[in-house]
């Protein structure tokens, strides 16, 4: 049973590390703010969840698990919220999308009332 737990711990820690590395590469390589925001919030959050689960399996004491759960709760609540705020600010500042973007569902001109659309160039 110990070998199974150690193997599962190693697998979770390796998977979490790989996901965190992919999130960092995504932030560096993706072409625009919105794509980078996606990489920084989703992959890093999932990577951290795997790392915390692996750590909880390695150290099954109650005090350690409570600390790990508080870290997980804090990160799971703040990472999506901060990504949402970054995306809204980028949208309202008019940050250009990548040229390969197929659909822009948040076109600011389409969101304006009809009277204001006519006045905008």
Backbone as ProteinMPNN parsed JSONL, in Angstrom:
{"seq_chain_A": "XXXXXXXXXXXXXXXXXXXXXXXXXXXXXXXXXXXXXXXXXXXXXXXXXXXXXXXXXXXXXXXXXXXXXXXXXXXXXXXXXXXXXXXXXXXXXXXXXXXXXXXXXXXXXXXXXXXXXXXXX", "coords_chain_A": {"N_chain_A": [[0.818, -1.196, 0.0], [1.984, 1.212, 0.677], [3.769, 1.645, -1.404], [2.026, 2.136, -3.491], [0.832, 4.537, -2.647], [3.107, 6.2, -2.624], [3.754, 6.109, -5.325], [1.46, 7.28, -6.479], [1.623, 9.791, -5.283], [4.042, 10.693, -6.395], [3.266, 10.758, -9.089], [1.219, 12.723, -9.056], [2.698, 14.963, -8.176], [4.533, 15.205, -10.263], [2.8, 15.614, -12.449], [1.584, 18.036, -11.625], [3.822, 19.713, -11.64], [4.499, 19.679, -14.362], [2.189, 20.842, -15.472], [2.337, 23.399, -14.308], [4.695, 24.278, -15.496], [3.877, 24.276, -18.191], [1.962, 26.295, -18.042], [3.588, 28.506, -17.538], [5.106, 28.538, -19.899], [3.035, 28.993, -21.699], [2.253, 31.593, -20.979], [4.459, 32.976, -21.85], [4.528, 32.365, -24.604], [1.989, 32.662, -25.856], [-0.01, 34.747, -28.04], [-1.618, 37.054, -27.384], [-3.179, 39.149, -24.83], [-5.519, 37.957, -23.824], [-5.287, 35.226, -24.397], [-2.998, 34.657, -22.93], [-3.941, 35.17, -20.389], [-5.706, 33.053, -20.08], [-3.937, 30.852, -20.014], [-2.444, 31.454, -17.74], [-4.326, 31.351, -15.686], [-5.905, 28.924, -15.806], [-4.202, 26.589, -16.311], [-2.178, 26.911, -14.408], [-3.643, 26.899, -12.018], [-4.779, 24.324, -12.021], [-2.402, 22.873, -12.033], [-1.312, 23.632, -9.542], [-3.269, 22.538, -7.885], [-2.854, 19.804, -8.302], [-0.234, 19.59, -7.283], [-0.693, 20.276, -4.593], [-2.43, 18.207, -3.838], [-0.747, 15.99, -4.142], [1.147, 16.633, -2.187], [-0.459, 16.499, 0.092], [-0.99, 13.768, 0.146], [1.547, 12.83, 0.663], [2.191, 13.917, 3.168], [0.242, 13.113, 5.544], [-0.785, 14.398, 7.875], [-3.107, 16.124, 10.007], [-2.799, 18.9, 10.492], [-1.147, 19.716, 8.391], [-2.749, 19.106, 6.181], [-4.912, 20.823, 6.6], [-3.653, 23.305, 6.255], [-2.889, 23.022, 3.573], [-5.395, 22.836, 2.351], [-6.355, 25.406, 2.928], [-4.587, 26.948, 1.4], [-5.254, 25.985, -1.145], [-7.956, 26.788, -1.304], [-7.684, 29.59, -1.222], [-6.164, 30.094, -3.567], [-7.825, 28.955, -5.549], [-9.972, 30.649, -5.399], [-8.921, 33.207, -5.915], [-7.346, 33.187, -8.311], [-9.032, 32.71, -10.702], [-10.647, 34.986, -10.415], [-8.839, 37.149, -10.555], [-7.907, 36.744, -13.169], [-10.244, 37.224, -14.583], [-10.627, 39.935, -14.02], [-8.34, 41.04, -15.223], [-8.9, 40.406, -17.897], [-11.262, 41.905, -18.331], [-10.321, 44.535, -17.973], [-8.448, 44.67, -20.04], [-10.172, 44.378, -22.201], [-11.828, 46.669, -21.993], [-9.948, 48.651, -22.28], [-9.369, 48.44, -24.869], [-7.54, 46.629, -25.927], [-5.814, 45.111, -28.526], [-6.89, 42.196, -30.282], [-5.414, 39.024, -31.11], [-4.362, 38.497, -34.468], [-5.195, 36.139, -35.569], [-7.549, 35.51, -34.332], [-10.765, 34.214, -34.454], [-13.488, 34.666, -33.709], [-14.973, 37.419, -32.18], [-16.653, 37.829, -29.522], [-17.128, 39.868, -27.834], [-17.293, 42.461, -28.941], [-16.918, 45.827, -28.63], [-18.379, 47.846, -29.958], [-20.656, 46.504, -30.762], [-21.876, 46.136, -28.36], [-22.797, 48.58, -27.565], [-25.586, 50.9, -27.238], [-27.962, 51.518, -29.923], [-28.103, 54.236, -30.737], [-25.658, 55.325, -29.891], [-23.917, 53.765, -31.353], [-24.124, 54.72, -33.935], [-22.931, 57.18, -33.7], [-20.307, 56.596, -33.126], [-17.15, 56.131, -34.783]], "CA_chain_A": [[0.0, 0.0, 0.0], [2.879, 2.361, 0.733], [4.315, 1.861, -2.744], [0.959, 2.733, -4.299], [0.725, 5.939, -2.229], [4.282, 6.913, -3.105], [3.625, 6.233, -6.78], [0.416, 8.271, -6.752], [2.196, 11.083, -4.896], [5.016, 11.082, -7.425], [2.518, 11.074, -10.304], [0.558, 14.02, -8.871], [3.705, 16.019, -8.139], [5.069, 15.364, -11.616], [1.751, 16.222, -13.267], [1.467, 19.435, -11.206], [4.995, 20.452, -12.125], [4.374, 19.815, -15.812], [1.141, 21.832, -15.748], [2.866, 24.725, -13.959], [5.647, 24.633, -16.548], [3.096, 24.61, -19.385], [1.348, 27.608, -17.819], [4.638, 29.516, -17.726], [5.416, 28.588, -21.336], [1.887, 29.621, -22.335], [2.307, 33.035, -20.743], [5.52, 33.524, -22.701], [4.371, 32.093, -26.024], [0.704, 33.027, -26.439], [0.156, 36.015, -28.746], [-2.306, 38.241, -26.876], [-3.484, 39.184, -23.405], [-6.6, 37.049, -23.478], [-4.737, 33.868, -24.409], [-2.083, 34.553, -21.789], [-4.768, 35.093, -19.2], [-6.22, 31.685, -20.031], [-2.854, 29.968, -19.584], [-2.019, 31.746, -16.375], [-5.335, 31.012, -14.683], [-6.372, 27.535, -15.799], [-3.152, 25.575, -16.178], [-1.47, 27.054, -13.136], [-4.542, 26.49, -10.947], [-4.838, 22.862, -12.032], [-1.089, 22.398, -11.619], [-1.193, 23.805, -8.103], [-4.156, 21.562, -7.243], [-2.156, 18.512, -8.331], [0.882, 19.671, -6.336], [-1.221, 20.245, -3.233], [-2.949, 16.858, -3.584], [0.418, 15.137, -3.94], [1.73, 16.956, -0.888], [-1.368, 15.973, 1.116], [-0.773, 12.319, 0.228], [2.879, 12.583, 1.227], [2.171, 14.304, 4.581], [-1.185, 12.985, 5.886], [-1.167, 14.965, 9.172], [-4.264, 17.021, 9.938], [-2.349, 20.293, 10.415], [-0.644, 19.951, 7.031], [-3.887, 19.072, 5.246], [-5.676, 22.066, 6.794], [-2.894, 24.367, 5.58], [-2.977, 22.815, 2.125], [-6.759, 23.194, 1.939], [-6.488, 26.868, 2.909], [-3.86, 27.435, 0.223], [-6.064, 25.647, -2.319], [-9.141, 27.653, -1.332], [-7.261, 30.942, -1.567], [-5.766, 30.14, -4.972], [-8.987, 28.668, -6.398], [-10.856, 31.816, -5.403], [-8.299, 34.433, -6.418], [-6.8, 33.082, -9.674], [-10.04, 33.035, -11.723], [-11.111, 36.356, -10.246], [-7.838, 38.069, -11.11], [-7.909, 36.581, -14.632], [-11.439, 37.908, -15.072], [-10.385, 41.381, -13.943], [-7.366, 41.372, -16.271], [-9.59, 40.345, -19.19], [-12.17, 43.052, -18.441], [-9.529, 45.756, -18.159], [-7.9, 44.621, -21.398], [-11.285, 44.601, -23.123], [-12.276, 48.059, -21.931], [-8.875, 49.523, -22.775], [-9.278, 48.267, -26.311], [-6.362, 45.847, -26.268], [-6.115, 44.392, -29.765], [-6.854, 40.739, -30.288], [-4.488, 38.393, -32.035], [-4.921, 38.534, -35.824], [-5.783, 34.835, -35.866], [-8.798, 35.319, -33.594], [-11.852, 33.991, -35.397], [-14.727, 35.275, -33.244], [-14.884, 38.363, -31.079], [-18.004, 37.923, -28.979], [-17.213, 41.05, -26.987], [-17.01, 43.659, -29.714], [-17.48, 46.941, -27.867], [-19.373, 48.567, -30.746], [-21.884, 45.713, -30.768], [-22.47, 46.22, -27.029], [-23.348, 49.912, -27.34], [-26.935, 51.128, -27.759], [-27.98, 51.877, -31.352], [-27.822, 55.65, -30.947], [-24.238, 55.547, -29.698], [-23.198, 53.067, -32.424], [-24.093, 55.573, -35.117], [-22.021, 58.284, -33.451], [-18.932, 56.08, -33.11], [-16.628, 55.883, -36.133]], "C_chain_A": [[0.865, 1.264, 0.0], [3.451, 2.671, -0.645], [3.283, 2.517, -3.654], [0.805, 4.215, -3.952], [1.914, 6.758, -2.71], [4.233, 7.114, -4.616], [2.594, 7.279, -7.164], [0.897, 9.675, -6.39], [3.166, 11.585, -5.955], [4.316, 11.488, -8.71], [1.851, 12.444, -10.196], [1.56, 15.173, -8.843], [4.303, 16.266, -9.519], [4.051, 16.041, -12.535], [1.571, 17.701, -12.919], [2.622, 20.276, -11.697], [4.923, 20.686, -13.624], [3.321, 20.867, -16.163], [1.6, 23.248, -15.405], [3.875, 25.199, -15.009], [4.918, 25.023, -17.835], [2.405, 25.967, -19.24], [2.375, 28.712, -18.033], [5.009, 29.652, -19.195], [4.276, 29.266, -22.094], [1.872, 31.123, -22.162], [3.373, 33.67, -21.636], [5.196, 33.43, -24.186], [3.052, 32.555, -26.64], [0.733, 34.461, -26.95], [-0.544, 37.228, -28.134], [-2.67, 38.075, -25.408], [-4.515, 38.144, -23.011], [-6.131, 35.595, -23.469], [-3.796, 33.658, -23.227], [-2.847, 34.444, -20.479], [-5.317, 33.691, -19.011], [-5.15, 30.728, -19.504], [-2.495, 30.203, -18.127], [-3.059, 31.33, -15.344], [-5.66, 29.52, -14.662], [-5.267, 26.522, -15.549], [-2.426, 25.689, -14.847], [-2.348, 26.629, -11.964], [-4.644, 24.968, -10.874], [-3.5, 22.263, -11.603], [-0.897, 22.512, -10.114], [-2.086, 22.818, -7.36], [-3.504, 20.178, -7.217], [-0.986, 18.501, -7.348], [0.393, 19.594, -4.891], [-1.783, 18.872, -2.881], [-1.803, 15.87, -3.359], [1.082, 15.376, -2.6], [0.856, 16.421, 0.246], [-1.225, 14.459, 1.249], [0.565, 11.991, 0.882], [2.912, 12.867, 2.733], [0.726, 14.269, 5.085], [-1.573, 13.516, 7.269], [-2.281, 15.988, 8.985], [-3.823, 18.477, 9.771], [-1.858, 20.631, 9.013], [-1.798, 20.005, 6.035], [-4.743, 20.329, 5.386], [-4.966, 23.233, 6.121], [-2.995, 24.246, 4.069], [-4.366, 23.174, 1.6], [-6.959, 24.708, 1.944], [-5.745, 27.484, 1.742], [-4.692, 27.193, -1.029], [-7.286, 26.55, -2.421], [-8.773, 29.07, -1.75], [-6.926, 31.048, -3.05], [-6.967, 29.899, -5.89], [-9.966, 29.835, -6.439], [-10.219, 33.029, -6.074], [-7.805, 34.345, -7.862], [-7.86, 33.344, -10.751], [-10.546, 34.466, -11.63], [-10.114, 37.355, -10.826], [-7.753, 37.947, -12.626], [-9.11, 37.291, -15.247], [-11.232, 39.424, -15.07], [-9.398, 41.819, -15.01], [-8.045, 41.378, -17.639], [-10.538, 41.532, -19.372], [-11.43, 44.35, -18.68], [-8.958, 45.796, -19.569], [-8.99, 44.891, -22.427], [-11.701, 46.066, -23.149], [-11.201, 49.053, -22.363], [-8.706, 49.395, -24.279], [-8.029, 47.518, -26.744], [-6.664, 45.022, -27.515], [-6.017, 42.878, -29.584], [-5.792, 40.261, -31.26], [-5.144, 38.349, -33.408], [-5.563, 37.212, -36.219], [-7.069, 34.559, -35.113], [-9.951, 35.247, -34.577], [-13.115, 34.737, -34.984], [-14.415, 36.217, -32.094], [-16.294, 38.575, -30.556], [-18.199, 39.18, -28.139], [-16.794, 42.302, -27.735], [-17.699, 44.834, -29.02], [-18.546, 47.701, -28.642], [-20.699, 47.82, -30.772], [-22.598, 45.789, -29.418], [-23.11, 47.573, -26.752], [-24.791, 49.993, -27.818], [-26.882, 51.655, -29.19], [-27.631, 53.339, -31.6], [-26.321, 55.929, -30.836], [-23.414, 54.85, -30.784], [-23.08, 53.94, -33.648], [-23.096, 56.71, -34.955], [-20.561, 57.834, -33.465], [-18.439, 55.845, -34.517], [-16.423, 54.407, -36.395]], "O_chain_A": [[0.504, 2.268, -0.615], [3.598, 3.837, -1.008], [3.626, 3.355, -4.488], [0.665, 5.053, -4.843], [1.743, 7.893, -3.157], [4.626, 8.165, -5.122], [2.825, 8.077, -8.073], [0.614, 10.636, -7.106], [3.12, 12.747, -6.361], [4.72, 12.455, -9.357], [1.908, 13.239, -11.134], [1.308, 16.233, -9.416], [4.549, 17.411, -9.897], [4.402, 16.933, -13.307], [1.421, 18.532, -13.814], [2.434, 21.417, -12.119], [5.25, 21.772, -14.101], [3.538, 21.69, -17.052], [1.287, 24.193, -16.13], [3.905, 26.378, -15.364], [5.299, 25.99, -18.495], [2.279, 26.705, -20.218], [2.068, 29.738, -18.64], [5.207, 30.765, -19.684], [4.521, 30.029, -23.028], [1.519, 31.855, -23.087], [3.193, 34.788, -22.119], [5.553, 34.325, -24.951], [3.003, 32.816, -27.842], [1.416, 35.308, -26.373], [-0.09, 38.351, -28.353], [-2.494, 37.006, -24.823], [-4.388, 37.515, -21.961], [-6.548, 34.82, -22.609], [-3.803, 32.598, -22.602], [-2.447, 33.714, -19.572], [-5.383, 33.198, -17.884], [-5.43, 29.892, -18.645], [-2.27, 29.256, -17.373], [-2.694, 30.985, -14.22], [-5.686, 28.916, -13.59], [-5.391, 25.681, -14.658], [-2.097, 24.678, -14.227], [-1.841, 26.05, -11.003], [-4.6, 24.392, -9.786], [-3.468, 21.26, -10.89], [-0.378, 21.593, -9.48], [-1.697, 22.311, -6.307], [-3.596, 19.465, -6.218], [-0.77, 17.507, -6.656], [1.003, 18.919, -4.063], [-1.632, 18.416, -1.748], [-1.885, 15.011, -2.481], [1.532, 14.434, -1.948], [1.376, 15.94, 1.252], [-1.328, 13.924, 2.353], [0.691, 10.982, 1.576], [3.575, 12.155, 3.487], [0.047, 15.295, 5.056], [-2.612, 13.115, 7.794], [-2.384, 16.633, 7.941], [-4.42, 19.211, 8.984], [-2.129, 21.72, 8.507], [-1.816, 20.857, 5.147], [-5.247, 20.844, 4.388], [-5.612, 24.064, 5.483], [-3.164, 25.243, 3.367], [-4.493, 23.752, 0.52], [-7.648, 25.246, 1.077], [-6.224, 28.45, 1.149], [-4.824, 28.077, -1.874], [-7.616, 27.027, -3.507], [-9.48, 29.684, -2.55], [-7.357, 31.988, -3.717], [-7.106, 30.577, -6.908], [-10.708, 29.99, -7.409], [-10.914, 33.8, -6.736], [-7.843, 35.348, -8.575], [-7.604, 34.144, -11.651], [-10.841, 35.09, -12.649], [-10.506, 38.3, -11.511], [-7.547, 38.951, -13.309], [-8.998, 37.891, -16.316], [-11.62, 40.109, -16.016], [-9.591, 42.858, -15.64], [-7.788, 42.266, -18.452], [-10.605, 42.104, -20.46], [-11.853, 45.174, -19.491], [-8.983, 46.84, -20.22], [-8.743, 45.569, -23.425], [-11.903, 46.635, -24.221], [-11.515, 50.173, -22.767], [-7.971, 50.171, -24.89], [-7.515, 47.762, -27.836], [-7.666, 44.308, -27.555], [-5.181, 42.367, -28.84], [-5.335, 41.01, -32.124], [-6.36, 38.181, -33.504], [-6.398, 37.181, -37.123], [-7.632, 33.472, -35.244], [-10.1, 36.119, -35.434], [-13.752, 35.377, -35.821], [-13.693, 35.867, -31.16], [-17.043, 39.4, -31.081], [-19.327, 39.513, -27.776], [-16.026, 43.112, -27.217], [-18.918, 44.833, -28.846], [-19.524, 48.159, -28.05], [-21.759, 48.446, -30.802], [-23.8, 45.533, -29.341], [-23.885, 47.706, -25.805], [-25.189, 49.241, -28.708], [-25.855, 52.183, -29.616], [-26.937, 53.653, -32.567], [-25.782, 56.704, -31.627], [-22.316, 55.306, -31.102], [-22.058, 53.916, -34.334], [-22.487, 57.159, -35.926], [-19.675, 58.625, -33.787], [-19.208, 55.407, -35.374], [-15.989, 54.029, -37.483]]}, "name": "protein", "num_of_chains": 1, "seq": "XXXXXXXXXXXXXXXXXXXXXXXXXXXXXXXXXXXXXXXXXXXXXXXXXXXXXXXXXXXXXXXXXXXXXXXXXXXXXXXXXXXXXXXXXXXXXXXXXXXXXXXXXXXXXXXXXXXXXXXXX"}
